[in-house]
Amino acid sequence: LVDILRLKGHPLSTGQIAEVASIARPTASRQLQRLLTLGIVVWDGQGPQDPHASWSCTELLQHERFSRLLQ
């Protein structure tokens, strides 16, 4: 999921991420919550039911050199 966010280069909704990753939305949501807890992704929204909420990589992960170190 991190690679999807990094390569797209702009924030995506949970549904968009699930679609690109070919996984169920609840699965994407759980995985994104774990990544959020680890500080790997950032969530921007008004609340859990916000239809305009989006996910993005942290600033550090958007730099390709750093993301190579994680592989």
All heavy atoms as an XYZ file, in Angstrom:
557
protein
N       0.819     -1.192      0.000
C       0.000      0.000      0.000
C       0.863      1.255      0.000
O       0.499      2.251     -0.610
C      -0.940     -0.001      1.210
C      -1.924     -1.171      1.320
C      -2.867     -0.955      2.485
C      -2.686     -1.397      0.044
N       1.983      1.178      0.682
C       2.888      2.322      0.723
C       3.397      2.632     -0.684
O       3.443      3.798     -1.089
C       4.061      2.064      1.687
C       5.089      3.170      1.608
C       3.549      1.903      3.105
N       3.757      1.611     -1.437
C       4.240      1.834     -2.799
C       3.164      2.488     -3.663
O       3.468      3.354     -4.480
C       4.687      0.522     -3.444
C       6.041      0.066     -2.958
O       6.800      0.892     -2.411
O       6.341     -1.133     -3.102
N       1.917      2.085     -3.490
C       0.823      2.688     -4.257
C       0.743      4.182     -3.954
O       0.682      5.003     -4.864
C      -0.518      1.991     -3.935
C      -0.516      0.575     -4.508
C      -1.695      2.800     -4.485
C      -1.667     -0.288     -4.031
N       0.752      4.519     -2.684
C       0.672      5.935     -2.310
C       1.879      6.726     -2.806
O       1.749      7.841     -3.303
C       0.562      6.070     -0.791
C      -0.785      5.681     -0.197
C      -0.690      5.582      1.316
C      -1.853      6.680     -0.608
N       3.047      6.136     -2.675
C       4.266      6.831     -3.084
C       4.303      7.031     -4.592
O       4.602      8.107     -5.086
C       5.504      6.061     -2.623
C       6.798      6.822     -2.801
C       7.977      6.043     -2.278
N       8.128      4.729     -2.877
C       8.614      4.501     -4.094
N       9.011      5.501     -4.842
N       8.727      3.281     -4.558
N       3.951      5.989     -5.337
C       4.023      6.074     -6.793
C       2.938      6.973     -7.383
O       3.167      7.642     -8.390
C       3.950      4.678     -7.406
C       5.165      3.788     -7.111
C       4.928      2.370     -7.604
C       6.421      4.370     -7.726
N       1.773      6.988     -6.784
C       0.702      7.871     -7.269
C       1.078      9.328     -7.050
O       0.724     10.190     -7.828
C      -0.626      7.556     -6.585
C      -1.255      6.259     -7.030
C      -1.747      6.373     -8.449
C      -2.477      5.117     -8.867
N      -2.998      5.204    -10.219
N       1.756      9.605     -5.946
C       2.246     10.950     -5.701
C       1.224     11.955     -5.209
O       1.512     13.134     -5.131
N       0.017     11.488     -4.923
C      -1.016     12.377     -4.382
C      -1.918     11.557     -3.450
O      -1.951     10.331     -3.538
C      -1.827     13.038     -5.503
C      -2.482     12.052     -6.434
N      -3.694     11.447     -6.164
C      -2.076     11.556     -7.628
C      -4.013     10.640     -7.158
N      -3.036     10.684     -8.060
N      -2.622     12.218     -2.554
C      -3.476     11.499     -1.601
C      -4.565     10.675     -2.299
O      -5.072     11.073     -3.355
C      -4.103     12.618     -0.762
C      -3.174     13.765     -0.905
C      -2.621     13.660     -2.299
N      -4.877      9.542     -1.697
C      -5.920      8.655     -2.219
C      -6.877      8.276     -1.092
O      -6.477      8.194      0.062
C      -5.299      7.375     -2.785
C      -4.356      7.506     -3.975
C      -3.678      6.172     -4.252
C      -5.110      7.983     -5.201
N      -8.108      7.990     -1.458
C      -9.079      7.507     -0.477
C      -8.831      6.026     -0.196
O      -8.132      5.346     -0.961
C     -10.502      7.696     -1.010
O     -10.742      6.798     -2.084
N      -9.424      5.538      0.861
C      -9.303      4.113      1.192
C      -9.818      3.258      0.038
O      -9.197      2.261     -0.338
C     -10.081      3.785      2.483
O      -9.610      4.634      3.526
C      -9.906      2.325      2.886
N     -10.940      3.652     -0.532
C     -11.522      2.902     -1.652
C     -10.610      2.879     -2.868
O     -10.482      1.847     -3.531
N      -9.986      4.007     -3.173
C      -9.067      4.058     -4.310
C      -7.868      3.153     -4.085
O      -7.432      2.445     -4.994
C      -8.594      5.496     -4.542
C      -9.672      6.423     -5.058
C      -9.224      7.866     -5.048
O      -8.602      8.328     -4.086
N      -9.535      8.592     -6.120
N      -7.338      3.170     -2.878
C      -6.189      2.326     -2.557
C      -6.576      0.857     -2.656
O      -5.846      0.051     -3.237
C      -5.643      2.655     -1.149
C      -5.087      4.085     -1.134
C      -4.577      1.646     -0.721
C      -4.815      4.632      0.244
N      -7.733      0.506     -2.121
C      -8.207     -0.881     -2.177
C      -8.365     -1.336     -3.623
O      -7.982     -2.460     -3.972
C      -9.527     -1.013     -1.422
N      -8.910     -0.468     -4.450
C      -9.120     -0.816     -5.858
C      -7.795     -1.065     -6.572
O      -7.628     -2.070     -7.261
C      -9.882      0.300     -6.556
C     -10.230     -0.014     -7.990
C     -11.053      1.082     -8.636
O     -11.798      1.786     -7.920
O     -10.935      1.237     -9.865
N      -6.842     -0.170     -6.393
C      -5.541     -0.323     -7.054
C      -4.813     -1.570     -6.536
O      -4.169     -2.286     -7.304
C      -4.666      0.941     -6.856
C      -3.255      0.730     -7.365
C      -5.308      2.144     -7.531
N      -4.939     -1.852     -5.240
C      -4.268     -3.005     -4.635
C      -5.028     -4.314     -4.847
O      -4.526     -5.383     -4.502
C      -4.076     -2.770     -3.145
N      -6.229     -4.217     -5.395
C      -7.090     -5.403     -5.611
C      -7.362     -6.144     -4.307
O      -7.260     -7.375     -4.242
C      -6.469     -6.350     -6.645
O      -6.337     -5.699     -7.885
N      -7.687     -5.386     -3.273
C      -8.061     -5.974     -1.986
C      -9.373     -5.343     -1.529
O      -9.785     -4.303     -2.053
C      -6.972     -5.761     -0.904
C      -6.686     -4.269     -0.682
C      -5.688     -6.504     -1.268
C      -5.688     -3.989      0.436
N     -10.024     -5.977     -0.578
C     -11.285     -5.456     -0.053
C     -11.034     -4.170      0.726
O      -9.980     -3.994      1.352
C     -11.940     -6.494      0.852
N     -12.010     -3.279      0.703
C     -11.871     -2.001      1.405
C     -11.600     -2.184      2.901
O     -10.734     -1.491      3.454
C     -13.126     -1.155      1.171
C     -12.973      0.264      1.648
C     -14.248      1.082      1.413
N     -14.068      2.446      1.813
C     -13.987      2.863      3.066
N     -14.064      2.014      4.056
N     -13.822      4.141      3.348
N     -12.297     -3.097      3.601
C     -11.995     -3.293      5.026
C     -10.550     -3.755      5.268
O      -9.922     -3.345      6.242
C     -12.996     -4.354      5.481
C     -14.131     -4.235      4.518
C     -13.486     -3.870      3.211
N     -10.030     -4.575      4.379
C      -8.642     -5.031      4.492
C      -7.696     -3.846      4.320
O      -6.749     -3.673      5.094
C      -8.331     -6.117      3.446
O      -9.239     -7.212      3.637
C      -6.902     -6.603      3.545
N      -7.959     -3.026      3.315
C      -7.128     -1.837      3.092
C      -7.192     -0.921      4.306
O      -6.167     -0.404      4.758
C      -7.592     -1.094      1.841
N      -8.373     -0.743      4.844
C      -8.548      0.129      6.002
C      -7.739     -0.353      7.202
O      -7.050      0.436      7.853
C     -10.031      0.225      6.371
O     -10.225      1.099      7.436
N      -7.785     -1.649      7.475
C      -7.018     -2.212      8.598
C      -5.520     -2.028      8.388
O      -4.789     -1.642      9.303
C      -7.350     -3.693      8.786
C      -8.651     -3.961      9.498
C      -8.794     -5.418      9.893
N      -8.657     -6.342      8.775
C      -9.660     -6.707      7.964
N     -10.868     -6.240      8.158
N      -9.444     -7.556      6.986
N      -5.060     -2.309      7.195
C      -3.627     -2.178      6.915
C      -3.181     -0.715      6.990
O      -2.100     -0.421      7.506
C      -3.306     -2.775      5.546
C      -3.443     -4.278      5.523
C      -3.134     -4.874      4.164
O      -2.724     -4.191      3.238
N      -3.340     -6.174      4.037
N      -4.006      0.184      6.487
C      -3.671      1.604      6.548
C      -3.644      2.100      7.995
O      -2.786      2.912      8.351
C      -4.664      2.417      5.713
C      -4.495      2.262      4.198
C      -5.741      2.738      3.471
C      -3.260      2.994      3.708
N      -4.538      1.610      8.828
C      -4.529      1.983     10.243
C      -3.233      1.541     10.910
O      -2.670      2.268     11.733
C      -5.740      1.386     10.971
C      -7.048      2.062     10.641
C      -7.106      3.504     11.101
O      -6.493      3.889     12.081
N      -7.842      4.314     10.367
N      -2.767      0.349     10.566
C      -1.490     -0.134     11.115
C      -0.335      0.756     10.654
O       0.553      1.099     11.444
C      -1.238     -1.573     10.690
C      -2.137     -2.559     11.388
C      -1.779     -3.991     11.024
N      -2.813     -4.882     11.506
C      -3.533     -5.689     10.736
N      -3.294     -5.748      9.435
N      -4.476     -6.448     11.242
N      -0.333      1.124      9.383
C       0.716      1.992      8.850
C       0.658      3.371      9.491
O       1.697      3.991      9.732
C       0.593      2.089      7.329
C       0.855      0.802      6.555
C       0.467      0.972      5.085
C       2.305      0.368      6.691
N      -0.547      3.836      9.785
C      -0.717      5.116     10.466
C      -0.099      5.064     11.858
O       0.625      5.970     12.270
C      -2.204      5.475     10.549
C      -2.570      6.777     11.254
C      -2.025      7.978     10.485
C      -4.082      6.873     11.417
N      -0.362      3.978     12.575
C       0.188      3.791     13.916
C       1.718      3.789     13.893
O       2.358      4.300     14.812
C      -0.331      2.467     14.524
O      -1.753      2.523     14.571
C       0.209      2.245     15.920
N       2.289      3.252     12.827
C       3.744      3.191     12.693
C       4.343      4.495     12.175
O       5.561      4.638     12.089
C       4.132      2.043     11.756
C       3.803      0.638     12.253
C       4.027     -0.376     11.138
C       4.642      0.304     13.478
N       3.500      5.441     11.804
C       3.989      6.720     11.302
C       4.433      6.691      9.852
O       5.169      7.563      9.408
N       3.973      5.700      9.110
C       4.385      5.538      7.719
C       3.466      6.295      6.768
O       3.898      6.773      5.729
C       4.450      4.036      7.357
C       5.556      3.379      8.190
C       4.663      3.821      5.871
C       5.615      1.883      8.081
N       2.183      6.384      7.119
C       1.222      7.125      6.308
C       0.545      8.192      7.163
O       0.597      8.153      8.391
C       0.158      6.203      5.670
C       0.793      5.187      4.736
C      -0.682      5.513      6.729
N      -0.096      9.120      6.467
C      -0.823     10.206      7.118
C      -2.262     10.158      6.635
O      -2.520      9.932      5.443
C      -0.201     11.574      6.744
C      -0.976     12.708      7.347
C       1.249     11.626      7.159
N      -3.193     10.356      7.554
C      -4.619     10.394      7.212
C      -5.111     11.815      7.365
O      -4.817     12.482      8.360
C      -5.394      9.459      8.139
C      -6.859      9.383      7.829
C      -7.439      8.646      6.834
C      -7.921     10.034      8.525
N      -8.789      8.815      6.872
C      -9.122      9.664      7.902
C      -7.973     10.906      9.594
C     -10.352     10.123      8.313
C      -9.210     11.367     10.022
C     -10.380     10.970      9.382
N      -5.862     12.294      6.384
C      -6.423     13.638      6.437
C      -7.927     13.549      6.246
O      -8.397     13.199      5.162
C      -5.799     14.510      5.348
C      -6.316     15.937      5.381
O      -6.696     16.413      6.469
O      -6.348     16.564      4.312
N      -8.665     13.808      7.306
C     -10.117     13.770      7.227
C     -10.750     14.391      8.450
O     -10.076     14.641      9.459
N     -12.045     14.646      8.379
C     -12.790     15.261      9.467
C     -13.270     14.237     10.490
O     -13.571     14.587     11.615
C     -13.996     16.028      8.918
C     -13.603     17.167      8.002
C     -12.821     18.243      8.733
O     -13.166     18.621      9.842
N     -11.762     18.721      8.101
N     -13.382     12.996     10.089
C     -13.841     11.940     10.976
C     -13.889     10.624     10.226
O     -13.677     10.594      9.014
N     -14.176      9.528     10.931
C     -14.159      8.196     10.311
C     -15.090      8.043      9.103
O     -14.815      7.261      8.212
C     -14.589      7.258     11.430
C     -14.360      8.021     12.686
C     -14.473      9.470     12.345
N     -16.167      8.791      9.062
C     -17.126      8.669      7.960
C     -16.961      9.754      6.898
O     -17.811      9.902      6.022
C     -18.549      8.708      8.529
C     -18.843      7.619      9.548
C     -18.640      6.220      9.000
O     -19.018      5.928      7.870
N     -18.014      5.357      9.784
N     -15.886     10.523      6.956
C     -15.660     11.618      6.013
C     -15.438     11.058      4.603
O     -14.451     10.366      4.359
C     -14.439     12.439      6.452
C     -14.160     13.625      5.561
O     -14.863     13.810      4.545
O     -13.230     14.386      5.883
N     -16.345     11.359      3.652
C     -16.180     10.825      2.292
C     -15.021     11.464      1.527
O     -14.621     10.976      0.480
C     -17.522     11.143      1.620
C     -18.038     12.316      2.370
C     -17.537     12.165      3.797
N     -14.486     12.551      2.056
C     -13.376     13.236      1.389
C     -12.029     12.960      2.058
O     -11.020     13.568      1.689
C     -13.634     14.742      1.359
C     -14.929     15.094      0.687
N     -15.135     14.948     -0.667
C     -16.096     15.538      1.193
C     -16.359     15.301     -0.958
N     -16.971     15.671      0.151
N     -11.999     12.056      3.012
C     -10.755     11.724      3.715
C      -9.781     11.069      2.738
O     -10.179     10.415      1.774
C     -11.041     10.786      4.877
N      -8.496     11.258      3.012
C      -7.487     10.682      2.125
C      -6.252     10.258      2.902
O      -6.025     10.686      4.026
C      -7.099     11.697      1.043
O      -6.528     12.848      1.628
N      -5.474      9.401      2.263
C      -4.230      8.879      2.813
C      -3.080      9.332      1.944
O      -3.212      9.439      0.728
C      -4.261      7.350      2.798
C      -5.307      6.747      3.656
C      -6.585      6.401      3.278
C      -5.198      6.387      5.031
N      -7.248      5.859      4.345
C      -6.417      5.842      5.437
C      -4.173      6.482      5.964
C      -6.649      5.384      6.719
C      -4.404      6.031      7.249
C      -5.625      5.487      7.611
N      -1.940      9.547      2.564
C      -0.721      9.842      1.813
C       0.476      9.322      2.607
O       0.360      9.004      3.791
C      -0.582     11.347      1.557
O      -0.598     12.054      2.772
N       1.610      9.227      1.939
C       2.846      8.826      2.616
C       3.345      9.992      3.453
O       3.105     11.148      3.134
C       3.928      8.474      1.602
S       3.653      6.943      0.755
N       4.086      9.677      4.490
C       4.751     10.742      5.229
C       5.757     11.395      4.288
O       6.184     10.798      3.300
C       5.471     10.192      6.471
O       6.423      9.219      6.049
C       4.514      9.580      7.458
N       6.134     12.605      4.585
C       7.063     13.356      3.725
C       8.345     12.562      3.460
O       8.840     12.525      2.348
C       7.418     14.694      4.365
C       6.268     15.664      4.411
C       5.862     16.168      3.041
O       6.750     16.362      2.183
O       4.660     16.363      2.824
N       8.878     11.925      4.474
C      10.125     11.183      4.335
C       9.995     10.043      3.336
O      10.880      9.795      2.529
C      10.575     10.654      5.694
C      11.954     10.028      5.780
C      13.021     11.020      5.330
C      12.239      9.575      7.191
N       8.859      9.342      3.364
C       8.675      8.204      2.464
C       8.466      8.615      1.017
O       8.598      7.800      0.122
C       7.490      7.354      2.922
C       7.784      6.406      4.061
C       6.529      5.675      4.473
C       8.852      5.419      3.689
N       8.135      9.861      0.782
C       7.924     10.306     -0.592
C       9.237     10.459     -1.341
O       9.254     10.561     -2.558
C       7.126     11.609     -0.605
C       5.706     11.373     -0.172
C       4.871     12.637     -0.171
O       5.300     13.664     -0.680
N       3.709     12.558      0.396
N      10.335     10.443     -0.624
C      11.639     10.527     -1.268
C      12.100      9.128     -1.651
O      12.213      8.243     -0.816
C      12.655     11.194     -0.337
C      12.255     12.592      0.007
N      12.327     13.616     -0.900
C      11.753     13.127      1.140
C      11.895     14.715     -0.348
N      11.542     14.458      0.901
N      12.347      8.926     -2.915
C      12.673      7.599     -3.442
C      13.889      6.987     -2.779
O      13.930      5.791     -2.518
C      12.877      7.664     -4.957
C      12.973      6.290     -5.578
C      12.956      6.349     -7.091
O      12.376      7.291     -7.656
O      13.520      5.432     -7.696
N      14.892      7.773     -2.476
C      16.112      7.231     -1.877
C      15.782      6.550     -0.544
O      16.252      5.465     -0.268
C      17.143      8.324     -1.642
C      18.446      7.747     -1.114
C      19.388      8.781     -0.562
N      19.781      9.779     -1.518
C      20.291     10.950     -1.165
N      20.449     11.272      0.098
N      20.639     11.824     -2.093
N      14.948      7.176      0.290
C      14.587      6.598      1.583
C      13.757      5.333      1.385
O      13.977      4.335      2.058
C      13.808      7.598      2.443
C      13.402      7.018      3.753
C      14.308      6.896      4.786
C      12.109      6.566      3.945
C      13.939      6.347      5.998
C      11.728      6.015      5.163
C      12.646      5.908      6.183
N      12.824      5.352      0.455
C      11.960      4.182      0.279
C      12.761      2.969     -0.195
O      12.403      1.841      0.107
C      10.816      4.483     -0.673
O      11.285      4.822     -1.933
N      13.872      3.186     -0.888
C      14.727      2.063     -1.302
C      15.368      1.388     -0.086
O      15.596      0.190     -0.089
C      15.829      2.539     -2.240
C      15.360      2.751     -3.637
C      16.547      2.990     -4.535
N      16.144      3.906     -5.576
C      16.921      4.804     -6.147
N      18.180      4.905     -5.777
N      16.469      5.598     -7.075
N      15.647      2.169      0.942
C      16.244      1.603      2.149
C      15.289      0.637      2.844
O      15.723     -0.280      3.535
C      16.615      2.721      3.131
C      17.739      3.658      2.685
C      17.881      4.800      3.690
C      19.040      2.908      2.534
N      13.991      0.834      2.665
C      13.001     -0.029      3.317
C      12.852     -1.363      2.617
O      12.318     -2.304      3.169
C      11.636      0.680      3.373
C      11.589      1.943      4.208
C      10.221      2.580      4.093
C      11.935      1.651      5.658
N      13.310     -1.461      1.379
C      13.105     -2.685      0.606
C      14.090     -3.727      0.916
O      14.946     -4.016      1.381
C      13.123     -2.395     -0.882
C      11.980     -1.516     -1.274
C      12.015     -1.157     -2.749
O      12.936     -1.516     -3.478
N      11.017     -0.432     -3.207
